[in-house]
Amino acid sequence: MVDRLSPTPVQEQSIEVTVEPDAGPLEATVVASGQGFAPGEMVRLFLTQHGSAGGYDMRDTRAASDGTFSAEVVIPSDAFLWRGTMVNFEALGLQSKRRIETPFRITE
């Protein structure tokens, strides 16, 4: 017997973000791509560093109807204190609050 009254669980799509290239100097243009966000959701892209209280908002972009996004982003010139270090490139869904990060190296 099939229980037609119980809702079928909805499986959430895995969330991912990538940055190409995965290293670059200040003011470099990189392409951030991701998936797993809500259709049409605004996604905020920013840099953070482990143990640091602050970060750098780089831009907002809108996820497509399938929850993916791709956007060009410029590494901020005022992140000069992070030159030569590994930072976190993060994507945050502003409505879903889904958040993911990937490493990015700011070169000299």
C-alpha positions as CSV (number, residue, x, y, z in Angstrom):
1,M,0.0,0.0,0.0
2,V,1.3,3.4,-0.9
3,D,0.9,6.3,1.6
4,R,-0.2,9.2,-0.6
5,L,-0.6,11.6,2.3
6,S,3.0,11.6,3.5
7,P,5.1,14.2,1.6
8,T,8.0,13.0,-0.5
9,P,11.2,14.3,1.0
10,V,12.9,16.9,-1.2
11,Q,16.6,16.3,-1.7
12,E,18.6,19.5,-1.6
13,Q,21.1,19.9,-4.4
14,S,24.7,20.0,-3.2
15,I,26.2,23.4,-3.0
16,E,29.5,24.2,-4.8
17,V,31.7,27.2,-5.7
18,T,34.8,27.3,-7.8
19,V,37.1,30.1,-8.8
20,E,39.2,30.1,-12.0
21,P,42.1,30.7,-11.8
22,D,42.5,29.7,-8.1
23,A,45.3,32.2,-7.5
24,G,46.1,35.7,-8.7
25,P,47.3,39.2,-7.8
26,L,45.4,42.1,-6.5
27,E,43.1,43.6,-9.2
28,A,43.0,40.3,-11.1
29,T,39.7,39.3,-12.7
30,V,38.6,35.8,-11.9
31,V,35.4,33.8,-12.7
32,A,33.4,32.5,-9.9
33,S,30.9,29.7,-10.6
34,G,28.6,27.9,-8.3
35,Q,25.5,25.7,-7.9
36,G,23.0,24.7,-5.3
37,F,21.4,28.0,-4.7
38,A,17.7,28.8,-4.9
39,P,16.4,29.7,-8.4
40,G,16.7,33.5,-8.9
41,E,18.4,34.0,-5.5
42,M,20.9,36.8,-5.0
43,V,24.4,35.3,-4.2
44,R,27.0,37.5,-2.5
45,L,30.6,36.8,-3.4
46,F,33.3,37.8,-0.9
47,L,36.8,37.1,0.5
48,T,37.6,36.2,4.1
49,Q,40.7,35.0,5.9
50,H,40.7,32.4,8.7
51,G,40.9,34.1,12.0
52,S,40.1,37.6,10.6
53,A,37.1,39.5,11.7
54,G,36.6,41.3,8.4
55,G,36.3,40.5,4.7
56,Y,35.8,42.0,1.3
57,D,32.4,42.0,-0.4
58,M,33.1,41.8,-4.1
59,R,29.7,41.6,-5.8
60,D,26.2,40.2,-5.8
61,T,25.0,38.1,-8.7
62,R,21.7,36.3,-9.4
63,A,21.4,32.5,-9.6
64,A,19.8,31.2,-12.7
65,S,16.5,29.1,-12.7
66,D,18.6,26.0,-12.1
67,G,20.4,27.5,-9.0
68,T,23.7,28.0,-10.8
69,F,25.7,31.2,-11.2
70,S,28.8,32.5,-13.0
71,A,30.3,35.9,-12.5
72,E,33.5,37.8,-13.2
73,V,35.0,39.3,-10.0
74,V,37.9,41.6,-9.4
75,I,40.2,40.8,-6.5
76,P,40.1,44.1,-4.4
77,S,43.3,46.2,-4.4
78,D,42.7,47.1,-0.7
79,A,43.3,43.4,0.3
80,F,47.0,44.2,0.1
81,L,47.6,42.9,3.7
82,W,46.6,39.4,2.4
83,R,49.2,39.3,-0.4
84,G,51.1,36.0,-0.5
85,T,48.4,34.3,1.6
86,M,45.6,31.8,1.2
87,V,42.2,33.2,1.7
88,N,38.6,32.0,1.5
89,F,36.5,32.9,-1.6
90,E,32.9,32.6,-0.3
91,A,29.5,32.5,-1.9
92,L,26.4,33.2,0.3
93,G,22.8,32.8,-0.8
94,L,21.1,35.9,0.6
95,Q,17.7,34.3,1.0
96,S,18.6,30.6,1.6
97,K,21.6,31.5,3.8
98,R,23.5,28.6,2.1
99,R,27.2,29.3,2.3
100,I,30.2,27.6,0.7
101,E,33.9,28.5,0.4
102,T,36.9,27.5,-1.7
103,P,40.6,28.4,-1.2
104,F,42.1,31.3,-3.2
105,R,45.7,32.4,-3.0
106,I,46.5,36.2,-3.4
107,T,49.9,36.2,-5.1
108,E,52.6,38.9,-4.6
